[in-house]
Amino acid sequence: MTKVLHAVFDGKVFQPKEPIDLAPNTSWILLVTSDALKFPTEPAPHPFERTGALATDMGPADLSERFDYYIGRR
């Protein structure tokens, strides 16, 4: 089970900022990071999204202007 908990360290113990639903008197492994390391609020864009943005400036602006030319009918 993985949970993200926000807590304050008072020099001796971690005090959670919000109520948590963990069983008392059980062992846990803590991964501690500073508040300076913020989790991203939105996922990074998929690489294809960036590729699509680059490809928009390629080729003619409107293929329908010369449709016959592009499909091979001259």
C-alpha positions in Angstrom: 0.0 0.0 0.0 1.3 3.5 -0.9 0.0 6.7 0.6 1.1 10.3 0.3 1.0 12.1 3.7 1.9 15.6 4.5 3.5 16.0 7.9 5.6 18.4 10.0 8.7 17.2 11.8 9.0 18.8 15.2 12.5 17.5 15.9 11.4 14.2 17.4 8.3 12.9 15.5 6.3 13.5 12.4 2.9 15.2 13.0 0.5 14.5 10.1 -1.3 17.7 8.8 -4.5 15.8 8.2 -6.2 12.7 9.7 -4.8 9.4 8.4 -6.3 5.9 8.4 -3.3 3.7 9.3 -3.4 1.0 12.0 -1.7 2.1 15.2 1.3 0.2 16.6 2.3 -1.1 13.1 5.6 -0.7 11.3 5.8 1.6 8.3 8.6 2.5 5.9 8.8 6.3 5.3 10.2 8.0 2.2 10.8 11.6 3.3 11.0 14.5 0.8 11.1 18.2 1.4 8.3 20.6 0.6 10.7 22.1 -1.9 10.1 19.0 -4.1 6.5 19.5 -5.3 4.7 16.8 -7.2 3.4 17.9 -10.6 -0.2 18.8 -10.6 -0.8 17.6 -14.2 1.0 14.8 -16.1 3.6 15.7 -18.6 2.4 15.7 -22.3 2.7 12.5 -24.2 5.7 12.7 -26.7 3.3 12.4 -29.7 1.6 15.6 -28.6 4.9 17.5 -28.9 5.6 15.9 -32.2 2.2 16.9 -33.5 2.8 20.5 -32.5 6.1 20.5 -34.5 4.5 18.9 -37.5 1.8 21.6 -37.9 4.2 23.9 -39.8 5.1 21.3 -42.4 3.5 21.1 -45.9 0.8 23.3 -47.4 -1.6 25.1 -45.1 -4.7 23.6 -46.8 -4.5 20.4 -48.8 -7.9 21.0 -50.4 -6.6 24.0 -52.4 -4.6 21.6 -54.7 -6.4 18.3 -53.9 -6.1 16.9 -57.5 -2.3 17.6 -57.5 -1.7 15.9 -54.2 -3.6 12.7 -55.0 -1.9 12.4 -58.4 -4.5 13.8 -60.7 -2.9 16.7 -62.5 
